[in-house]
Amino acid sequence: MEYLRVKELLSEKNISGKELAQKVGVSTNAISQIATGKTQPRFELMEKIAEVLGVEIRDLFQPSKGDPIYKKVEGEYIQIGELRNDS
């Protein structure tokens, strides 16, 4: 099971795994293993990944039960249940 949203965030930020690997100082294979949920990074590496992706560490994790879920609308994240009605 994937606990981290690295693959999703790479896509959203239009950053390749290779580019992320270079910026945080690990191998491309290491990022691939993290993105596919095969391994979990050390906290220090998660800090670097979050910094490069421009998110907070908590944003790296998949939401758990009870956590709000957000949808990206027009470049802005809106909590599900709070979507605006423009009609």
Order of alpha helices (4+ residues) and beta strands (2+ residues): alpha-alpha-alpha-alpha-beta-beta
